[in-house]
Structure formats: structure tokens, C-alpha cells
Amino acid sequence: MSTKRLPKLLTKEQFEKLNTKRLLTYKNKLMKYPNDQGLDWADGDNKVLCKTDDEWKDCNNALKKILALREHVERKSKDG
């Protein structure tokens, strides 16, 4: 399996600077990390990370906390 480019892990301070739309996009990309280290995936530093790593968990928890504080808005419909 080829190495895939994954988003770098951000900090709480970096999340606070992003708007809600960017946070949700980042969340979708963050979910693409593999569930275990048995896969050939790497971040920008070529360090293999997975969802069971503490770094990933800390990043995901910080993202969830920031999103929980943001205003919830309805999705725009594709019709207009």
C-alpha cells in the first residue's frame, strides 16, 4: 500500500483560529488516519501515526471541544 498524505496534527490554539467550516473539513481529514499501525500511512514527518496514538487522540479531543462551543448551523441545500 502506498503512503498517503495525512493532515498534520494541530493544537487547541491552532483550532481556535479556524472558522467552523475549516474545522469540520479538518475533522473529516483527521478521520482518514488508520485505526492501527499495520497500515503504511504517514504524516508530514514520515512518522507512522494511527487513531490509537495519544497524539491523535489529544488532537481529536481538542477538536471536539472546540466544535462543541461553536454555533450549529443548518447545512446549505444543494438546490439553492
Buried (B, 14 or more C-beta within 10 A) or exposed (E): EEEEEBBEBBEEEBBEEBEBEEBEEBBEEBEEBBEEEEBEBBBEEEEBBBBEBEEBEEBBEBBEEBBEEEEEEEEEEEEE
